[in-house]
Amino acid sequence: MTDEKKAEQLSYEQARAELASVVERLETGGTTLEESLALWERGEKLAETCQRWLDGARARIDAARQDPTS
């Protein structure tokens, strides 16, 4: 399974926690250029996953606000 598919299957909370870990590792340094690039790419996928979750939540809230039966 690719990292992209793994990221897509994570909950928002899981993706956010892993993203925070990736950012911490990048900020700490001590990794090779290749490792840093791999971490960056993973972080981008995780950020996309988080954004999809947030967009979905926003759409649900907007729909609930417009539904007169709610």
ChimeraX commands (.cxc) that place a marker at each C-alpha (Angstrom):
marker #1 position 0.00,0.00,0.00 radius 0.5
marker #1 position 1.37,3.42,-0.92 radius 0.5
marker #1 position 1.83,6.26,1.57 radius 0.5
marker #1 position -0.93,8.15,-0.23 radius 0.5
marker #1 position -3.41,5.31,0.28 radius 0.5
marker #1 position -2.32,4.96,3.91 radius 0.5
marker #1 position -2.88,8.68,4.47 radius 0.5
marker #1 position -6.34,8.53,2.90 radius 0.5
marker #1 position -7.40,5.79,5.33 radius 0.5
marker #1 position -6.40,7.70,8.46 radius 0.5
marker #1 position -8.86,9.55,10.64 radius 0.5
marker #1 position -8.37,13.28,10.96 radius 0.5
marker #1 position -6.87,12.85,14.41 radius 0.5
marker #1 position -4.44,10.17,13.24 radius 0.5
marker #1 position -3.32,12.21,10.24 radius 0.5
marker #1 position -2.90,15.35,12.36 radius 0.5
marker #1 position -0.84,13.50,14.99 radius 0.5
marker #1 position 1.42,11.93,12.36 radius 0.5
marker #1 position 1.79,15.29,10.62 radius 0.5
marker #1 position 2.85,16.89,13.92 radius 0.5
marker #1 position 5.44,14.12,14.33 radius 0.5
marker #1 position 6.76,14.68,10.80 radius 0.5
marker #1 position 7.05,18.43,11.41 radius 0.5
marker #1 position 8.88,17.82,14.69 radius 0.5
marker #1 position 11.36,15.49,12.99 radius 0.5
marker #1 position 11.97,18.02,10.23 radius 0.5
marker #1 position 12.45,20.85,12.72 radius 0.5
marker #1 position 14.83,18.79,14.85 radius 0.5
marker #1 position 17.07,18.04,11.89 radius 0.5
marker #1 position 19.68,15.35,11.91 radius 0.5
marker #1 position 18.23,13.60,8.88 radius 0.5
marker #1 position 19.80,13.16,5.50 radius 0.5
marker #1 position 18.55,15.13,2.55 radius 0.5
marker #1 position 16.81,12.04,1.20 radius 0.5
marker #1 position 15.10,11.38,4.55 radius 0.5
marker #1 position 14.06,15.02,4.81 radius 0.5
marker #1 position 12.53,14.91,1.33 radius 0.5
marker #1 position 10.64,11.72,2.18 radius 0.5
marker #1 position 9.35,13.30,5.40 radius 0.5
marker #1 position 8.31,16.43,3.51 radius 0.5
marker #1 position 6.41,14.36,0.94 radius 0.5
marker #1 position 4.69,12.38,3.69 radius 0.5
marker #1 position 3.79,15.62,5.43 radius 0.5
marker #1 position 2.23,16.97,2.25 radius 0.5
marker #1 position 0.05,13.84,1.92 radius 0.5
marker #1 position -0.99,14.06,5.56 radius 0.5
marker #1 position -1.81,17.76,5.22 radius 0.5
marker #1 position -4.00,16.96,2.19 radius 0.5
marker #1 position -5.79,14.27,4.20 radius 0.5
marker #1 position -6.43,16.69,7.06 radius 0.5
marker #1 position -7.73,19.31,4.64 radius 0.5
marker #1 position -10.12,16.82,3.04 radius 0.5
marker #1 position -11.51,15.93,6.48 radius 0.5
marker #1 position -11.93,19.62,7.34 radius 0.5
marker #1 position -13.56,20.39,4.00 radius 0.5
marker #1 position -15.97,17.49,4.51 radius 0.5
marker #1 position -16.85,18.67,8.01 radius 0.5
marker #1 position -17.42,22.21,6.75 radius 0.5
marker #1 position -19.70,20.91,3.98 radius 0.5
marker #1 position -21.73,18.91,6.51 radius 0.5
marker #1 position -22.09,21.95,8.77 radius 0.5
marker #1 position -23.13,24.15,5.85 radius 0.5
marker #1 position -25.68,21.55,4.75 radius 0.5
marker #1 position -27.08,21.28,8.27 radius 0.5
marker #1 position -27.44,25.05,8.49 radius 0.5
marker #1 position -29.39,25.16,5.23 radius 0.5
marker #1 position -31.67,22.22,6.11 radius 0.5
marker #1 position -34.85,23.69,7.61 radius 0.5
marker #1 position -35.72,20.36,9.27 radius 0.5
marker #1 position -32.63,20.39,11.48 radius 0.5
marker link #1:1,2 radius 0.2
marker link #1:2,3 radius 0.2
marker link #1:3,4 radius 0.2
marker link #1:4,5 radius 0.2
marker link #1:5,6 radius 0.2
marker link #1:6,7 radius 0.2
marker link #1:7,8 radius 0.2
marker link #1:8,9 radius 0.2
marker link #1:9,10 radius 0.2
marker link #1:10,11 radius 0.2
marker link #1:11,12 radius 0.2
marker link #1:12,13 radius 0.2
marker link #1:13,14 radius 0.2
marker link #1:14,15 radius 0.2
marker link #1:15,16 radius 0.2
marker link #1:16,17 radius 0.2
marker link #1:17,18 radius 0.2
marker link #1:18,19 radius 0.2
marker link #1:19,20 radius 0.2
marker link #1:20,21 radius 0.2
marker link #1:21,22 radius 0.2
marker link #1:22,23 radius 0.2
marker link #1:23,24 radius 0.2
marker link #1:24,25 radius 0.2
marker link #1:25,26 radius 0.2
marker link #1:26,27 radius 0.2
marker link #1:27,28 radius 0.2
marker link #1:28,29 radius 0.2
marker link #1:29,30 radius 0.2
marker link #1:30,31 radius 0.2
marker link #1:31,32 radius 0.2
marker link #1:32,33 radius 0.2
marker link #1:33,34 radius 0.2
marker link #1:34,35 radius 0.2
marker link #1:35,36 radius 0.2
marker link #1:36,37 radius 0.2
marker link #1:37,38 radius 0.2
marker link #1:38,39 radius 0.2
marker link #1:39,40 radius 0.2
marker link #1:40,41 radius 0.2
marker link #1:41,42 radius 0.2
marker link #1:42,43 radius 0.2
marker link #1:43,44 radius 0.2
marker link #1:44,45 radius 0.2
marker link #1:45,46 radius 0.2
marker link #1:46,47 radius 0.2
marker link #1:47,48 radius 0.2
marker link #1:48,49 radius 0.2
marker link #1:49,50 radius 0.2
marker link #1:50,51 radius 0.2
marker link #1:51,52 radius 0.2
marker link #1:52,53 radius 0.2
marker link #1:53,54 radius 0.2
marker link #1:54,55 radius 0.2
marker link #1:55,56 radius 0.2
marker link #1:56,57 radius 0.2
marker link #1:57,58 radius 0.2
marker link #1:58,59 radius 0.2
marker link #1:59,60 radius 0.2
marker link #1:60,61 radius 0.2
marker link #1:61,62 radius 0.2
marker link #1:62,63 radius 0.2
marker link #1:63,64 radius 0.2
marker link #1:64,65 radius 0.2
marker link #1:65,66 radius 0.2
marker link #1:66,67 radius 0.2
marker link #1:67,68 radius 0.2
marker link #1:68,69 radius 0.2
marker link #1:69,70 radius 0.2
view
